[in-house]
Amino acid sequence: MDQVHQTVSNMTEAIALPRENGELVFASPWEARAFGLAVALHEQGAFEWSLFSQILTEEIAVAEKAGEDSTYYERWLRALNRITKEKSLLSSQEVSARSQMVKAHSNHEHDHDHRHDHHD
């Protein structure tokens, strides 16, 4: 984990993770999940971090060139989707289905008491 932490921490300034007072900053839970998923896949040997960094750099450049109003983690998620497809980790249909699940879960309000496991 220390090697991964150092690798992630040493990303170039152009693609560096958003931080506040040295701590990672996530605007919503899905951003933290997308971050964690990329790190976990790398730790499991699914891809080299340098490849992910390269794809993230490309996604950021495309978005900036297009004048796109997207967040860092929206670009991160696009890079993660690309690498999972390119490495055949998930099919296009699986990526789409999982993206919809994450979006639906992220839009779910949690200002009420209930169980999510739905098991009796």
FIFIDREN-258344 format. One record per residue (C-alpha): residue number from 0; residue in three letters; x, y negated, z. Coordinates in pm, whole numbers, plus 32768, in hexadecimal, padded with zeros to 4 digits. Each point is the difference from the previous one (the first is absolute). Layout:
<node i="NUM" aa="ALA" X="X" Y="Y" Z="Z"/>
...
// end
This chain:
<node i="0" aa="MET" X="8000" Y="8000" Z="8000"/>
<node i="1" aa="ASP" X="811F" Y="7F10" Z="804B"/>
<node i="2" aa="GLN" X="8080" Y="8021" Z="7E9B"/>
<node i="3" aa="VAL" X="7EA3" Y="7FC0" Z="7F73"/>
<node i="4" aa="HIS" X="7FCE" Y="7EDA" Z="80EC"/>
<node i="5" aa="GLN" X="8149" Y="7F68" Z="7F8D"/>
<node i="6" aa="THR" X="7FAD" Y="8040" Z="7E91"/>
<node i="7" aa="VAL" X="7EAB" Y="7F5B" Z="8021"/>
<node i="8" aa="SER" X="808E" Y="7EE2" Z="80CE"/>
<node i="9" aa="ASN" X="810F" Y="7FBA" Z="7EFE"/>
<node i="10" aa="MET" X="7F18" Y="7FC4" Z="7ED9"/>
<node i="11" aa="THR" X="806E" Y="7ED9" Z="7F2C"/>
<node i="12" aa="GLU" X="7F6E" Y="7EAD" Z="8051"/>
<node i="13" aa="ALA" X="7F28" Y="7FFF" Z="7EC7"/>
<node i="14" aa="ILE" X="7F40" Y="8132" Z="807A"/>
<node i="15" aa="ALA" X="803A" Y="7FEC" Z="8178"/>
<node i="16" aa="LEU" X="7EE4" Y="8065" Z="80E4"/>
<node i="17" aa="PRO" X="7F35" Y="7EE5" Z="809C"/>
<node i="18" aa="ARG" X="8080" Y="7FBD" Z="8160"/>
<node i="19" aa="GLU" X="7FB8" Y="7F16" Z="811C"/>
<node i="20" aa="ASN" X="8104" Y="7FDC" Z="8112"/>
<node i="21" aa="GLY" X="80B0" Y="8133" Z="7F71"/>
<node i="22" aa="GLU" X="7EC9" Y="80DD" Z="801A"/>
<node i="23" aa="LEU" X="7F42" Y="808E" Z="7ED7"/>
<node i="24" aa="VAL" X="7EBA" Y="7F48" Z="7FBB"/>
<node i="25" aa="PHE" X="7EC7" Y="80AA" Z="7F7C"/>
<node i="26" aa="ALA" X="7EC6" Y="7F33" Z="7FB9"/>
<node i="27" aa="SER" X="7F1F" Y="8132" Z="800E"/>
<node i="28" aa="PRO" X="8015" Y="8171" Z="805C"/>
<node i="29" aa="TRP" X="800F" Y="8078" Z="7E95"/>
<node i="30" aa="GLU" X="8148" Y="7F42" Z="7FD3"/>
<node i="31" aa="ALA" X="809F" Y="80BB" Z="8121"/>
<node i="32" aa="ARG" X="7F7C" Y="814A" Z="7F74"/>
<node i="33" aa="ALA" X="808E" Y="7FB4" Z="7EA5"/>
<node i="34" aa="PHE" X="814F" Y="7FA9" Z="809E"/>
<node i="35" aa="GLY" X="8002" Y="8139" Z="80D6"/>
<node i="36" aa="LEU" X="7F9F" Y="80DE" Z="7EDD"/>
<node i="37" aa="ALA" X="811F" Y="7F83" Z="7F27"/>
<node i="38" aa="VAL" X="80FA" Y="8030" Z="811B"/>
<node i="39" aa="ALA" X="7F78" Y="815C" Z="8053"/>
<node i="40" aa="LEU" X="800F" Y="8070" Z="7E94"/>
<node i="41" aa="HIS" X="8167" Y="7F84" Z="7FEA"/>
<node i="42" aa="GLU" X="805C" Y="80B1" Z="8146"/>
<node i="43" aa="GLN" X="7F70" Y="8143" Z="7F73"/>
<node i="44" aa="GLY" X="80DC" Y="7FDE" Z="7ECC"/>
<node i="45" aa="ALA" X="7EE9" Y="7FAC" Z="7F0B"/>
<node i="46" aa="PHE" X="80CD" Y="7EE2" Z="7F6D"/>
<node i="47" aa="GLU" X="8138" Y="7F32" Z="8037"/>
<node i="48" aa="TRP" X="7FCA" Y="7EB1" Z="80A9"/>
<node i="49" aa="SER" X="80CB" Y="7F56" Z="7EEF"/>
<node i="50" aa="LEU" X="7EFE" Y="8075" Z="7EFF"/>
<node i="51" aa="PHE" X="7EE0" Y="7F7D" Z="80D3"/>
<node i="52" aa="SER" X="80B8" Y="7EB3" Z="802C"/>
<node i="53" aa="GLN" X="8036" Y="7FE8" Z="7E87"/>
<node i="54" aa="ILE" X="7E8F" Y="8041" Z="7FB7"/>
<node i="55" aa="LEU" X="7F97" Y="7F07" Z="810E"/>
<node i="56" aa="THR" X="80E6" Y="7EFC" Z="7F64"/>
<node i="57" aa="GLU" X="7F5A" Y="803B" Z="7EAF"/>
<node i="58" aa="GLU" X="7EA0" Y="7FE8" Z="8093"/>
<node i="59" aa="ILE" X="8055" Y="7EB9" Z="80B0"/>
<node i="60" aa="ALA" X="8097" Y="7F70" Z="7EC0"/>
<node i="61" aa="VAL" X="7ED1" Y="8063" Z="7F2D"/>
<node i="62" aa="ALA" X="7F0F" Y="7F67" Z="80FD"/>
<node i="63" aa="GLU" X="80C7" Y="7EBD" Z="801B"/>
<node i="64" aa="LYS" X="8025" Y="7FE1" Z="7E87"/>
<node i="65" aa="ALA" X="7E88" Y="802B" Z="7FD9"/>
<node i="66" aa="GLY" X="7FC4" Y="7EFC" Z="8110"/>
<node i="67" aa="GLU" X="7F40" Y="8109" Z="80BC"/>
<node i="68" aa="ASP" X="7F73" Y="7FAB" Z="8155"/>
<node i="69" aa="SER" X="8055" Y="814B" Z="80A5"/>
<node i="70" aa="THR" X="809F" Y="8049" Z="814F"/>
<node i="71" aa="TYR" X="814C" Y="80A7" Z="803F"/>
<node i="72" aa="TYR" X="7F58" Y="8141" Z="806F"/>
<node i="73" aa="GLU" X="7F15" Y="8006" Z="7ED4"/>
<node i="74" aa="ARG" X="813D" Y="8003" Z="7F2E"/>
<node i="75" aa="TRP" X="8099" Y="8104" Z="80EC"/>
<node i="76" aa="LEU" X="7ECF" Y="80DD" Z="7FD0"/>
<node i="77" aa="ARG" X="8019" Y="7FE1" Z="7E85"/>
<node i="78" aa="ALA" X="816E" Y="8069" Z="8018"/>
<node i="79" aa="LEU" X="7F9F" Y="8127" Z="80DC"/>
<node i="80" aa="ASN" X="7EEE" Y="8065" Z="7F0B"/>
<node i="81" aa="ARG" X="80F7" Y="7FED" Z="7EE0"/>
<node i="82" aa="ILE" X="810A" Y="80D1" Z="80AA"/>
<node i="83" aa="THR" X="7F07" Y="810B" Z="806C"/>
<node i="84" aa="LYS" X="7F86" Y="801C" Z="7E98"/>
<node i="85" aa="GLU" X="815F" Y="7FF7" Z="7F67"/>
<node i="86" aa="LYS" X="807D" Y="810A" Z="80F1"/>
<node i="87" aa="SER" X="7EBE" Y="80CB" Z="7FCD"/>
<node i="88" aa="LEU" X="7FBD" Y="7FF6" Z="8177"/>
<node i="89" aa="LEU" X="7E93" Y="7FB1" Z="7FB7"/>
<node i="90" aa="SER" X="7F2F" Y="7FFD" Z="7EC7"/>
<node i="91" aa="SER" X="7F5E" Y="7EBC" Z="7F87"/>
<node i="92" aa="GLN" X="7EB1" Y="8083" Z="807B"/>
<node i="93" aa="GLU" X="808C" Y="804C" Z="815A"/>
<node i="94" aa="VAL" X="80A0" Y="7EA7" Z="8019"/>
<node i="95" aa="SER" X="7EB7" Y="7F5D" Z="7F9B"/>
<node i="96" aa="ALA" X="7F34" Y="80CF" Z="80F4"/>
<node i="97" aa="ARG" X="80EE" Y="7FC1" Z="8120"/>
<node i="98" aa="SER" X="8012" Y="7E8B" Z="7FB2"/>
<node i="99" aa="GLN" X="7E83" Y="7FF1" Z="8011"/>
<node i="100" aa="MET" X="8003" Y="80B9" Z="814D"/>
<node i="101" aa="VAL" X="80FF" Y="7F0D" Z="8092"/>
<node i="102" aa="LYS" X="7F39" Y="7ED6" Z="7F82"/>
<node i="103" aa="ALA" X="7EBB" Y="8089" Z="808D"/>
<node i="104" aa="HIS" X="80A5" Y="8049" Z="814F"/>
<node i="105" aa="SER" X="80A1" Y="7EA7" Z="800A"/>
<node i="106" aa="ASN" X="7EAE" Y="7F58" Z="7FC4"/>
<node i="107" aa="HIS" X="7F5A" Y="80C3" Z="811A"/>
<node i="108" aa="GLU" X="7FB1" Y="7F29" Z="812D"/>
<node i="109" aa="HIS" X="8071" Y="807A" Z="8154"/>
<node i="110" aa="ASP" X="7F3F" Y="7F10" Z="80DD"/>
<node i="111" aa="HIS" X="7F1C" Y="8118" Z="8076"/>
<node i="112" aa="ASP" X="801C" Y="8144" Z="80BF"/>
<node i="113" aa="HIS" X="7FEF" Y="8145" Z="7F3D"/>
<node i="114" aa="ARG" X="80CC" Y="8132" Z="7FB2"/>
<node i="115" aa="HIS" X="80B3" Y="8022" Z="7EB2"/>
<node i="116" aa="ASP" X="8037" Y="8175" Z="800E"/>
<node i="117" aa="HIS" X="7E8B" Y="804E" Z="7FCD"/>
<node i="118" aa="HIS" X="8032" Y="8158" Z="809F"/>
<node i="119" aa="ASP" X="7F0A" Y="8080" Z="8100"/>
// end
